[in-house]
Amino acid sequence: MGSARERTIKNQVVRVMRNVKIPDVSYGVLNSDGTSSTMTLGVTKNGRDVKERPESIFGVASLSKPIFAYLVLKLIEENQSNPDKIGVGKFIYPAGVTQFNLDTPLYQILPELAQCKDPAKAKALTARMVLSHQTGILHSQAENTLPEFYTEPGTEYEYNGLTYFYLQIALDRLTHSTLQELAKKHVFDPLVMSHSTFLKPISREVDYGDEKELVKQFPANPSQFPAISANSVRTTVSDYMRFISHWINEPKLAYAFESRVSMTTDRWAKAMGLNNDFLERIASGLGWALQKNSQGQVTHAFQWGDMGHWRADIAIDLLNKKAIVFFAHSTDGHILAHHIISPYVDLNDGLKFISEKLGFAVKFEEGWKEKEKERFAKVDRYLKSRTNKEEVNPLSLESKSASEETKEQNSSSLSIFISPTSKS
């Protein structure tokens, strides 16, 4: 990264790191001609300076979701195009099932889903609904329980990582494999992502179980699993850029970037004050959030990640086939988004969506922390109102004190399906 623009961006990033006390940042640019460059910066031991460092591995939280979505689409494509091929990833159908695609009811692989209080809705769930966040299951659904539906599947947007976990269990059962085995065979090895894994870090506090045994039970507890489709990827910026470069140049899987549901159906976003005119320009594809232009054309894909002390953002210009991604080792890491992304990719609407809906500061400016706390408090009140089974008027959320206590920002749990103010 040696151009004048690149030096300016680096200087801005260093300034924000110093002011916000972000210890480590890694970012990478994919250019339209296919070339790429990366930069990793870290605070020195004395805490007074920021220096370039060798590229390192970061947790990327919900930037795991696009990788899992790609894996799902790839497995479906390969089993359809070469059904006789054997090996890791071959679908082994249970009795009575003859195919699996994006529209196959998941209960055919996970019959336990239909044991919930609303079996008709459970039987409507498909992989397409999971990957586009249209399951009708709340983000706050308890993990180790049968699903509860707040609306008809396939009708509204509701961001949900737990349903990705449902799909992970279905794939494990369907292939008699584990998430890591499938990802290594069909994503990490062929794309030369040699520093990437879905496996959680080894912990003295947690004894992870055998995934092939754990998937025999449903519902299941994600904290017992060694890998989680929604959030457990650890990788480098270079590896992630290779992944993005491959996907946006693979025509067979370009349909992932088509709009599947408009954010005008997102009750949460509306409760945060985002209006229909704005939300018409934001949508969900398969594994991706999407930004549209004024003519309704999908122009950009993006995703955010926040879990424990990791933050990450990715933005793709689909028309010009360029992208930028960054990872930060800080609960305040999203504050770098404007400074890193905007000089390369015009994601203004996407960044506004992340900030206004989820609460995160995405730009270093005067009073940023106080404004972020106010947004987090508003989000927290809304989520509590949903838990109490009552939707609230967005105007009533505005009337609360901006100094209201917000949720703890430093949770380090790897099971992260509940509160977006600390998890994604």
C-alpha positions in Angstrom: 0.0 0.0 0.0 2.2 2.8 -1.3 0.0 5.3 -3.1 -0.9 8.8 -1.7 -4.4 7.6 -1.0 -3.2 4.5 0.8 -0.8 6.6 2.9 -3.6 9.0 3.8 -5.9 6.1 4.8 -3.1 4.5 6.9 -2.5 7.8 8.7 -6.3 8.1 9.4 -6.4 4.5 10.8 -3.3 5.2 13.0 -5.0 8.3 14.3 -8.2 6.5 15.2 -6.2 3.6 16.8 -4.4 6.0 19.0 -7.4 8.0 20.1 -9.7 5.0 20.6 -7.0 2.7 21.9 -7.4 -0.1 19.3 -4.4 -2.4 19.7 -4.5 -4.3 16.3 -6.1 -3.8 12.9 -5.6 -5.6 9.6 -7.2 -4.5 6.3 -7.0 -5.5 2.7 -8.0 -4.1 -0.7 -9.1 -6.1 -3.7 -8.8 -4.0 -6.9 -10.9 -4.3 -10.1 -8.0 -5.8 -11.9 -7.7 -8.6 -9.4 -4.6 -7.3 -7.6 -4.8 -6.9 -3.9 -2.8 -5.4 -1.0 -3.0 -5.7 2.8 -1.9 -3.8 5.8 -1.6 -4.9 9.5 -1.0 -2.3 12.2 -0.4 -2.8 15.9 0.3 -0.7 19.0 3.9 -1.1 20.2 4.6 -2.5 23.6 5.1 0.9 25.2 1.6 1.8 24.0 2.8 5.1 22.5 3.2 4.2 18.8 1.5 2.2 16.0 3.7 0.2 13.7 3.2 -2.1 10.7 3.2 -5.8 11.7 3.3 -9.1 9.9 -0.2 -10.3 9.0 -1.9 -12.2 11.8 -5.0 -14.3 12.4 -8.2 -12.6 13.7 -11.6 -13.8 14.7 -14.1 -12.5 12.2 -17.4 -13.2 14.0 -20.3 -12.9 11.5 -18.0 -12.6 8.5 -18.2 -16.4 9.0 -21.7 -16.3 7.5 -20.7 -15.6 3.9 -18.2 -18.4 4.0 -20.8 -20.8 5.3 -23.3 -19.6 2.7 -20.8 -20.2 0.0 -20.2 -23.7 1.4 -23.9 -24.5 1.3 -24.3 -23.2 -2.3 -21.2 -25.1 -3.4 -22.3 -28.4 -1.8 -25.7 -28.1 -3.5 -24.1 -27.3 -6.8 -21.6 -30.2 -6.7 -24.2 -32.8 -5.6 -26.5 -31.7 -8.4 -23.8 -31.6 -11.1 -22.0 -34.8 -10.1 -24.4 -37.0 -7.9 -22.3 -40.1 -8.3 -19.1 -38.5 -6.9 -18.1 -39.9 -3.5 -16.1 -38.2 -0.7 -16.4 -35.4 1.8 -19.6 -33.5 1.1 -21.6 -36.1 -0.7 -25.2 -36.0 0.3 -26.4 -39.2 1.9 -30.2 -38.9 2.0 -32.3 -40.3 4.9 -35.2 -42.6 4.0 -37.9 -40.8 2.0 -35.6 -37.9 0.9 -34.4 -37.9 -2.7 -32.8 -34.4 -3.0 -31.5 -31.4 -1.0 -31.5 -27.9 -2.4 -32.2 -24.4 -1.2 -36.0 -25.0 -1.2 -36.0 -28.5 0.4 -37.8 -28.3 3.8 -35.2 -28.6 6.5 -37.4 -30.8 8.6 -36.8 -33.6 6.1 -33.2 -33.6 7.5 -34.1 -32.3 11.0 -37.4 -33.9 11.8 -37.2 -32.6 15.3 -38.0 -29.1 14.0 -41.6 -30.2 13.6 -41.9 -31.0 17.3 -42.1 -27.2 18.1 -45.4 -25.5 19.0 -46.1 -24.5 15.4 -45.1 -27.5 13.2 -46.7 -26.0 10.1 -44.3 -23.1 10.2 -41.3 -25.4 11.1 -42.1 -27.5 8.1 -41.9 -24.5 5.8 -38.3 -23.6 6.8 -35.7 -24.0 4.0 -32.0 -23.2 3.5 -32.9 -20.3 1.3 -34.9 -18.7 4.2 -32.0 -19.3 6.6 -29.3 -17.8 4.4 -31.5 -14.7 3.7 -32.7 -14.3 7.3 -36.4 -15.0 6.6 -37.1 -17.8 9.0 -39.7 -16.0 11.1 -37.6 -16.8 14.3 -36.5 -14.0 16.5 -32.9 -13.1 17.0 -33.4 -13.6 20.7 -34.5 -17.2 20.4 -33.0 -19.3 23.2 -30.3 -21.5 21.8 -31.0 -25.0 23.3 -34.7 -25.0 22.6 -37.1 -25.8 19.8 -37.8 -22.7 17.6 -40.6 -20.3 18.3 -42.0 -18.3 15.4 -43.1 -14.7 15.5 -44.2 -14.5 11.9 -44.6 -16.7 8.8 -41.3 -18.0 7.4 -40.4 -16.4 4.1 -42.2 -13.1 4.7 -39.9 -10.8 6.8 -36.3 -10.1 7.4 -35.0 -11.0 10.9 -31.2 -11.3 11.3 -30.6 -14.6 13.0 -27.4 -16.6 13.6 -29.0 -19.5 15.4 -30.8 -20.6 12.3 -27.5 -20.9 10.6 -26.6 -23.3 13.3 -29.8 -25.3 12.4 -28.6 -25.5 8.8 -25.1 -26.5 10.0 -26.6 -29.5 11.8 -28.6 -30.4 8.8 -25.5 -30.4 6.6 -23.5 -32.4 9.1 -26.2 -35.0 9.1 -26.7 -35.0 5.4 -23.0 -35.5 4.7 -21.9 -37.5 7.8 -19.2 -34.9 8.1 -18.3 -31.9 10.3 -18.4 -28.2 9.5 -14.6 -28.0 9.5 -14.2 -31.1 7.3 -16.7 -29.6 4.8 -15.1 -26.2 4.8 -11.6 -27.5 4.4 -12.5 -29.7 1.5 -14.8 -27.3 -0.4 -13.6 -23.8 0.6 -10.3 -23.5 2.4 -8.2 -25.9 0.5 -9.4 -25.1 -3.1 -9.1 -21.4 -2.5 -5.7 -21.7 -0.8 -7.0 -20.2 2.5 -4.2 -21.9 4.4 -4.6 -19.7 7.5 -8.4 -20.2 7.9 -10.5 -22.4 10.1 -14.0 -22.7 11.6 -12.6 -24.4 14.7 -12.8 -22.4 17.9 -9.6 -21.8 19.8 -8.6 -24.6 22.3 -9.7 -23.5 25.7 -8.9 -24.9 29.2 -12.4 -23.8 30.3 -14.4 -25.6 27.6 -14.2 -29.2 26.5 -15.8 -29.3 23.1 -17.7 -32.4 22.1 -17.5 -34.7 19.0 -19.5 -32.8 16.4 -20.6 -36.0 14.7 -22.2 -37.2 17.9 -23.5 -33.8 19.0 -25.6 -33.4 15.8 -27.6 -36.5 16.6 -29.5 -34.5 19.1 -31.7 -31.5 18.3 -32.1 -28.9 19.7 -28.4 -28.7 20.5 -26.2 -26.3 22.5 -23.7 -24.4 20.2 -21.3 -23.8 23.0 -20.5 -27.5 23.0 -19.6 -27.5 19.3 -16.0 -27.1 18.2 -17.1 -25.0 15.2 -20.1 -22.7 14.6 -21.3 -21.7 11.1 -22.4 -18.3 12.1 -19.4 -16.9 13.8 -16.3 -19.1 14.6 -14.1 -18.5 11.6 -10.5 -17.4 12.3 -8.6 -16.1 9.3 -6.3 -13.5 7.8 -7.2 -10.6 5.6 -5.3 -12.2 2.7 -7.2 -15.4 3.0 -10.5 -13.5 3.1 -9.6 -11.5 0.1 -8.9 -14.7 -1.9 -12.4 -15.9 -0.8 -14.1 -12.8 -2.0 -12.1 -12.6 -5.3 -13.1 -16.1 -6.1 -16.8 -15.7 -5.3 -17.4 -12.5 -7.2 -15.8 -14.1 -10.3 -17.7 -17.4 -10.1 -20.8 -16.9 -12.4 -22.6 -20.1 -11.1 -22.9 -18.6 -7.6 -23.6 -15.0 -8.6 -27.3 -15.5 -7.7 -26.3 -15.2 -4.0 -26.1 -11.4 -4.6 -29.7 -11.2 -5.9 -32.2 -9.5 -3.6 -34.3 -12.0 -1.7 -36.0 -9.8 0.8 -36.3 -6.0 1.3 -35.3 -4.4 4.6 -38.6 -2.6 4.4 -39.8 -5.8 6.2 -37.2 -5.4 9.0 -39.2 -4.4 12.1 -36.1 -3.8 14.1 -34.7 -1.3 11.6 -38.0 0.5 11.4 -38.1 0.7 15.2 -34.7 2.4 15.1 -36.2 5.2 12.9 -35.0 4.1 9.5 -37.8 4.9 7.0 -39.1 2.9 4.0 -37.5 5.2 1.4 -34.1 4.4 2.9 -34.8 0.7 3.6 -35.9 0.1 0.0 -32.2 0.5 -0.8 -31.1 -2.3 1.6 -31.9 -5.9 1.1 -30.7 -9.4 1.9 -29.2 -11.9 -0.5 -27.9 -15.4 0.4 -25.3 -14.8 3.2 -25.0 -11.1 2.4 -26.6 -7.8 3.1 -27.1 -5.8 -0.1 -27.1 -2.1 -1.1 -29.1 -0.9 -4.1 -29.0 2.3 -6.1 -31.9 4.6 -6.7 -33.0 2.5 -9.7 -33.3 -0.6 -7.5 -30.2 -2.3 -8.9 -28.0 -4.3 -6.4 -24.6 -2.6 -6.5 -22.9 -3.6 -3.3 -22.7 -6.5 -0.8 -21.6 -6.1 2.8 -21.5 -7.9 6.1 -20.5 -6.9 9.7 -19.1 -9.0 12.5 -18.9 -8.4 16.2 -18.2 -11.0 18.9 -16.4 -10.5 22.1 -13.3 -8.4 21.4 -13.4 -8.9 17.6 -14.9 -6.6 15.1 -14.9 -6.9 11.3 -16.5 -5.4 8.2 -16.5 -6.3 4.5 -17.8 -4.2 1.5 -17.9 -5.3 -2.1 -18.5 -3.2 -5.2 -20.2 -5.8 -7.3 -20.3 -3.7 -10.5 -16.6 -3.0 -10.5 -15.6 -6.2 -8.8 -13.5 -4.6 -6.0 -13.7 -4.9 -2.3 -12.3 -4.0 1.1 -12.3 -5.9 4.4 -10.9 -5.1 7.8 -10.6 -6.9 11.1 -10.0 -5.1 14.4 -9.1 -6.5 17.9 -11.3 -4.1 19.9 -14.9 -3.7 20.9 -14.8 -0.3 19.3 -13.4 -1.6 16.0 -16.4 -0.7 13.9 -15.4 3.0 14.3 -12.8 2.4 11.6 -15.4 1.5 9.0 -15.9 4.9 7.4 -12.1 5.6 7.4 -11.2 2.3 5.8 -14.2 1.5 3.6 -15.4 4.8 2.2 -12.2 5.8 0.3 -12.5 2.5 -1.7 -16.2 1.5 -1.8 -19.3 3.7 -1.6 -21.1 1.9 1.1 -22.8 5.0 2.7 -26.2 3.4 3.0 -24.8 0.1 4.3 -22.8 1.9 7.0 -25.8 3.9 8.0 -27.8 0.7 8.3 -25.2 -0.8 10.5 -24.9 2.3 12.7 -28.5 3.2 13.0 -30.0 -0.3 13.4 -27.3 -2.0 15.5 -26.0 1.1 17.2 -22.3 0.9 16.4 -20.2 4.0 15.8 -18.7 3.7 12.3 -16.8 7.0 12.2 -14.5 8.8 14.6 -16.0 12.2 15.3 -16.7 14.4 18.2 -19.1 12.9 20.7 -19.0 9.5 19.0 -19.1 7.5 22.3 -22.1 9.3 23.7 -24.0 8.9 20.5 -23.2 5.2 20.4 -24.4 4.7 23.9 -27.6 6.4 23.1 -28.2 4.2 20.1 -27.3 1.1 22.1 -29.8 2.0 24.8 -32.5 2.5 22.1 -31.7 -0.9 20.6 -31.7 -2.5 24.1 -35.1 -1.1 24.9 -36.5 -2.4 21.7 -35.1 -5.9 22.1 -36.5 -6.0 25.7 -39.9 -4.9 24.4 -39.9 -7.9 21.9 -38.9 -10.3 24.7 -42.0 -9.0 26.5 -44.1 -9.8 23.4 -45.0 -6.2 22.7 -43.8 -4.1 19.8 -43.2 -0.5 20.7 -43.6 2.9 19.0 -40.1 4.1 17.9 -41.0 7.6 19.2 -41.3 6.1 22.7 -37.8 4.8 22.4 -36.5 8.3 21.7 -38.0 9.7 24.9 -35.7 7.7 27.1 -32.6 9.2 28.7 -29.5 9.0 26.5 -27.5 8.0 29.6 -29.5 4.8 30.2 -27.3 1.9 31.0 -26.3 -0.1 28.0 -25.4 -3.8 27.6 -21.9 -4.9 28.5 -19.7 -4.6 25.4 -16.9 -7.0 26.3 -18.6 -10.4 26.4 -16.2 -13.0 25.0 -18.7 -15.9 24.6 -18.4 -17.8 21.4 -22.1 -18.6 21.5 -23.4 -15.3 20.1 -26.9 -15.4 19.0 -28.7 -13.1 21.4 -27.8 -9.4 21.7 -26.5 -7.4 18.8 -25.2 -4.7 21.1 -22.5 -7.1 22.1 -22.7 -9.9 19.5 -23.6 -10.5 15.9 
